[in-house]
Amino acid sequence: MSQDNNFRCGTVAVIGRPNVGKSTLTNCLVGAKVSITSKKAQTTRHRIHGILTTDSCQYVFVDTPGFQQAHRNALNRLMNRSVTQALAGVDVVLFLIEAGRWGPGEQDIVKLLPANTPVLLIINKVDKLTDKSRLLPFIDSVSREFPFAEIVPVSAEKGLGTAELLATAAKYLPESPPMFDADDITDRSERFLAAELLREKLFRNLGEELPYGIAVEIEKFEQEGDLRRIFAAVIVDREAYKAIIIGKGGEKLKRMSSDARSDMEKLFGGKVWLETWVKVKGGWADDERALKSLGYE
């Protein structure tokens, strides 16, 4: 990668209420699946760095959990702490909202926005706005809520407006050498990514309530050449959940594991042998010691 004296590099926090598309946008901008997605709120539980390097700029995106106003257990307190910590010391903030939607959740996040850091308002899902004539009045209305440095409409799902978003964000990054190698896409380990990819399949395939009592722990991660052997425990907080996850004859867990293994092979660029099972740890989501053992900070 050639660099000139005007090379820019900096951190870009991606924040917003739950299920607004933060992880989808991060993956779209990075060009790889570094953050898991599902239609369920609170899919993202960790602060994750996604890295994009061009000839003139390196963006270090910080994908954050959706800020949680309800359910104040230890897990959600840690996720909210992750959001506020992500806002400290970054170079640019992308505040993601949904086209046509501004309510108490967005107003609560505005109170957290830093006064001395450029905040770009990113209006997502503009392709799903049925009446396109509403967009300009909506932009005019939300522009009064905070002194945003710029407002950029996008569709993270379809990649619309993302080139403009990158060009806009680059203007606010400092001139600096890169923090990561040019081919890095995340600062997270393969072990962490494996756990996240399996958890994504659980979130996507199980019922509405169950995923919030689920975590994934990688108990062993071995690499032999291009082959990775991964041993993963699905953690639930109630004995009754085991049968739901495993399914009749073990078929449900087998299918979700197979889908996760396929994603791992694509991301890691090699064969994966994945073994999964289910363990019960009652009350893990409200136990700070258990959360720390599962990688929550």
C-alpha positions as CSV (number, residue, x, y, z in Angstrom):
1,M,0.0,0.0,0.0
2,S,1.5,3.3,-1.0
3,Q,1.0,6.2,1.3
4,D,1.4,9.9,0.8
5,N,2.1,12.6,3.4
6,N,-1.7,13.3,3.7
7,F,-2.6,9.8,4.8
8,R,-5.5,9.8,7.3
9,C,-6.3,7.3,10.0
10,G,-8.7,7.4,12.9
11,T,-11.5,5.7,14.9
12,V,-15.1,6.0,13.9
13,A,-17.8,5.0,16.4
14,V,-21.1,3.7,15.0
15,I,-23.9,4.2,17.5
16,G,-27.7,4.1,17.5
17,R,-30.7,2.5,19.1
18,P,-31.0,-1.3,18.9
19,N,-31.8,-2.9,15.5
20,V,-31.2,0.2,13.4
21,G,-28.5,-1.4,11.2
22,K,-25.2,-0.6,12.9
23,S,-23.6,-4.0,12.3
24,T,-25.0,-4.2,8.7
25,L,-23.4,-0.8,8.0
26,T,-20.1,-1.8,9.6
27,N,-19.9,-5.0,7.5
28,C,-20.9,-3.1,4.4
29,L,-18.2,-0.4,4.9
30,V,-15.5,-3.0,5.8
31,G,-16.5,-5.3,3.0
32,A,-16.5,-8.4,5.2
33,K,-18.6,-9.9,8.0
34,V,-16.9,-8.8,11.1
35,S,-20.0,-8.1,13.1
36,I,-23.0,-10.5,13.3
37,T,-26.5,-9.4,12.3
38,S,-30.1,-10.6,12.9
39,K,-33.5,-9.0,13.0
40,K,-33.5,-9.2,16.8
41,A,-32.5,-6.2,18.8
42,Q,-29.3,-6.5,20.9
43,T,-27.6,-9.0,18.5
44,T,-24.4,-7.0,19.0
45,R,-23.2,-7.4,22.6
46,H,-19.5,-6.4,22.2
47,R,-17.6,-3.4,21.0
48,I,-16.1,-4.6,17.7
49,H,-13.5,-2.9,15.5
50,G,-13.9,-3.3,11.7
51,I,-11.0,-2.0,9.7
52,L,-11.0,-0.6,6.1
53,T,-7.8,0.6,4.5
54,T,-7.6,2.5,1.2
55,D,-4.7,4.2,-0.5
56,S,-5.3,7.4,1.3
57,C,-7.1,6.5,4.5
58,Q,-7.6,3.8,7.2
59,Y,-10.9,3.8,9.0
60,V,-11.2,1.9,12.3
61,F,-15.0,1.5,12.8
62,V,-16.2,0.8,16.3
63,D,-19.5,-1.1,16.1
64,T,-21.3,-0.8,19.4
65,P,-24.3,-2.5,21.0
66,G,-27.7,-0.7,20.7
67,F,-28.2,1.6,23.7
68,Q,-30.6,-0.2,26.1
69,Q,-33.1,1.7,28.1
70,A,-34.9,-1.3,29.6
71,H,-33.8,-4.6,31.2
72,R,-31.1,-3.3,33.5
73,N,-29.3,-6.5,34.2
74,A,-25.5,-6.9,34.3
75,L,-25.2,-7.8,30.7
76,N,-27.2,-4.7,29.5
77,R,-25.2,-2.4,31.9
78,L,-22.0,-3.7,30.4
79,M,-23.4,-3.1,26.9
80,N,-24.4,0.5,27.7
81,R,-21.0,1.0,29.3
82,S,-19.5,-0.2,26.0
83,V,-21.4,2.5,24.1
84,T,-20.3,5.4,26.4
85,Q,-16.7,4.2,26.4
86,A,-16.8,4.0,22.5
87,L,-17.7,7.7,22.4
88,A,-14.6,8.7,24.5
89,G,-11.6,9.4,22.4
90,V,-12.9,8.6,18.9
91,D,-12.2,10.9,16.0
92,V,-15.7,10.8,14.4
93,V,-19.1,9.5,15.5
94,L,-21.7,8.1,13.1
95,F,-25.1,8.3,14.7
96,L,-27.3,5.9,12.8
97,I,-31.1,6.4,12.7
98,E,-33.9,5.0,10.6
99,A,-35.4,7.2,7.8
100,G,-38.7,8.7,9.1
101,R,-38.1,7.6,12.7
102,W,-37.1,9.9,15.5
103,G,-38.4,9.2,19.0
104,P,-37.4,8.9,22.7
105,G,-34.7,6.4,21.9
106,E,-32.9,8.8,19.6
107,Q,-33.4,11.7,22.0
108,D,-31.7,9.6,24.8
109,I,-28.7,9.0,22.6
110,V,-28.4,12.7,21.6
111,K,-27.8,13.3,25.3
112,L,-24.7,11.1,25.1
113,L,-23.2,12.7,22.0
114,P,-19.8,14.4,22.6
115,A,-19.7,18.2,22.2
116,N,-16.1,18.3,20.8
117,T,-16.2,15.4,18.3
118,P,-17.7,15.6,14.8
119,V,-21.0,13.7,14.7
120,L,-22.3,12.7,11.4
121,L,-26.0,11.8,11.3
122,I,-26.5,8.7,9.1
123,I,-30.1,8.2,7.9
124,N,-30.4,4.5,7.1
125,K,-33.0,2.5,5.3
126,V,-33.9,5.3,2.9
127,D,-34.8,2.7,0.3
128,K,-37.6,1.5,2.5
129,L,-39.2,4.9,2.9
130,T,-42.4,4.5,0.8
131,D,-43.0,8.2,0.4
132,K,-39.7,9.6,-0.8
133,S,-41.0,13.2,-0.5
134,R,-40.9,12.8,3.3
135,L,-37.1,12.5,3.3
136,L,-36.1,16.2,2.9
137,P,-38.6,17.5,5.5
138,F,-37.4,14.7,7.9
139,I,-33.7,15.8,7.3
140,D,-34.7,19.4,8.0
141,S,-36.5,18.4,11.2
142,V,-33.7,16.2,12.7
143,S,-31.0,18.7,11.8
144,R,-32.4,20.9,14.5
145,E,-31.9,18.2,17.2
146,F,-28.1,18.5,17.4
147,P,-25.3,20.5,15.6
148,F,-24.5,17.5,13.3
149,A,-21.3,18.1,11.2
150,E,-23.0,16.4,8.2
151,I,-26.1,14.4,7.3
152,V,-25.8,11.5,5.0
153,P,-28.7,9.2,3.8
154,V,-27.7,5.6,3.1
155,S,-29.1,2.1,2.7
156,A,-26.6,-0.2,4.6
157,E,-28.4,-3.3,3.3
158,K,-28.0,-2.3,-0.4
159,G,-24.8,-0.3,-0.1
160,L,-26.4,2.9,-1.3
161,G,-24.7,6.2,-0.2
162,T,-21.8,4.4,1.5
163,A,-19.1,5.8,-0.9
164,E,-20.3,9.3,0.0
165,L,-20.3,8.3,3.7
166,L,-16.7,7.2,3.5
167,A,-15.6,10.3,1.7
168,T,-17.4,12.5,4.2
169,A,-16.0,10.7,7.3
170,A,-12.5,10.9,5.9
171,K,-12.5,14.7,6.0
172,Y,-12.8,14.5,9.8
173,L,-10.0,11.9,10.4
174,P,-6.6,13.2,11.4
175,E,-3.5,12.9,9.3
176,S,-1.8,9.9,10.8
177,P,0.0,6.7,9.7
178,P,-2.2,3.5,9.8
179,M,-2.8,1.7,13.1
180,F,-3.3,-1.7,11.5
181,D,-1.8,-3.7,8.6
182,A,-3.5,-3.0,5.2
183,D,-5.1,-6.4,5.0
184,D,-6.5,-6.4,8.6
185,I,-10.3,-6.3,8.7
186,T,-10.8,-6.5,12.5
187,D,-8.8,-6.5,15.7
188,R,-10.8,-9.4,17.1
189,S,-9.3,-13.0,17.1
190,E,-10.7,-15.9,15.1
191,R,-11.7,-17.5,18.4
192,F,-14.0,-14.5,19.2
193,L,-15.3,-14.4,15.6
194,A,-16.2,-18.1,15.7
195,A,-18.2,-17.6,18.9
196,E,-20.1,-14.6,17.3
197,L,-20.9,-16.5,14.1
198,L,-22.4,-19.4,16.0
199,R,-24.4,-17.0,18.2
200,E,-25.7,-15.3,15.1
201,K,-27.2,-18.6,13.9
202,L,-28.8,-19.1,17.3
203,F,-30.4,-15.6,17.2
204,R,-31.7,-16.1,13.7
205,N,-33.2,-19.5,14.2
206,L,-34.6,-19.6,17.7
207,G,-37.7,-18.0,19.3
208,E,-38.2,-14.4,20.2
209,E,-37.4,-14.7,23.9
210,L,-34.7,-17.5,24.0
211,P,-31.7,-15.7,22.4
212,Y,-31.4,-13.2,25.2
213,G,-30.5,-16.0,27.6
214,I,-27.9,-17.4,25.3
215,A,-24.1,-17.0,25.0
216,V,-21.4,-19.0,23.2
217,E,-18.1,-20.0,24.8
218,I,-15.2,-21.4,22.7
219,E,-13.7,-24.0,25.0
220,K,-10.9,-25.0,22.6
221,F,-9.6,-23.6,19.3
222,E,-6.9,-25.6,17.6
223,Q,-5.3,-25.0,14.2
224,E,-3.5,-27.6,12.1
225,G,-2.3,-26.0,8.8
226,D,-5.5,-24.7,7.2
227,L,-7.8,-26.8,9.4
228,R,-9.3,-25.3,12.5
229,R,-10.8,-27.5,15.1
230,I,-13.3,-25.5,17.2
231,F,-15.2,-26.8,20.3
232,A,-18.1,-24.5,21.3
233,A,-20.5,-24.6,24.2
234,V,-23.9,-22.9,23.9
235,I,-24.6,-21.4,27.3
236,V,-28.2,-21.1,28.5
237,D,-29.6,-20.0,31.8
238,R,-32.4,-22.6,32.1
239,E,-32.4,-26.4,31.8
240,A,-35.7,-26.3,29.8
241,Y,-33.9,-24.4,27.0
242,K,-31.5,-27.2,26.1
243,A,-34.2,-29.3,24.3
244,I,-35.3,-26.2,22.3
245,I,-31.8,-25.6,21.0
246,I,-30.9,-29.2,20.4
247,G,-34.2,-30.0,18.6
248,K,-35.6,-33.4,17.7
249,G,-32.7,-35.9,17.3
250,G,-30.3,-33.0,17.6
251,E,-31.2,-31.7,14.1
252,K,-31.7,-28.0,15.0
253,L,-28.3,-27.6,16.7
254,K,-26.7,-29.6,13.9
255,R,-28.2,-27.3,11.2
256,M,-27.2,-24.1,13.1
257,S,-23.7,-25.4,13.6
258,S,-23.4,-26.3,9.9
259,D,-24.5,-22.8,8.9
260,A,-22.0,-21.3,11.4
261,R,-19.2,-23.6,10.1
262,S,-19.8,-22.5,6.5
263,D,-19.5,-18.8,7.5
264,M,-16.4,-19.5,9.5
265,E,-14.8,-21.2,6.5
266,K,-15.6,-18.2,4.3
267,L,-14.2,-15.7,6.8
268,F,-11.1,-17.7,7.8
269,G,-10.3,-19.0,4.4
270,G,-9.8,-22.7,5.4
271,K,-11.7,-25.8,6.5
272,V,-13.4,-25.8,9.9
273,W,-14.3,-28.8,12.1
274,L,-16.9,-27.6,14.6
275,E,-18.3,-29.5,17.6
276,T,-21.1,-27.9,19.6
277,W,-23.0,-28.7,22.7
278,V,-25.3,-27.0,25.3
279,K,-24.5,-26.1,28.9
280,V,-26.6,-24.6,31.6
281,K,-25.3,-21.7,33.7
282,G,-28.2,-20.2,35.7
283,G,-28.3,-16.4,35.9
284,W,-25.2,-15.9,33.8
285,A,-26.5,-12.6,32.3
286,D,-26.7,-11.0,35.7
287,D,-23.4,-12.4,37.0
288,E,-20.4,-10.1,36.3
289,R,-17.9,-12.9,37.0
290,A,-19.6,-15.2,34.5
291,L,-19.8,-12.4,32.0
292,K,-16.1,-11.7,32.3
293,S,-15.3,-15.4,31.7
294,L,-17.4,-15.2,28.5
295,G,-15.4,-12.2,27.2
296,Y,-17.6,-9.3,28.2
297,E,-15.8,-6.2,29.3
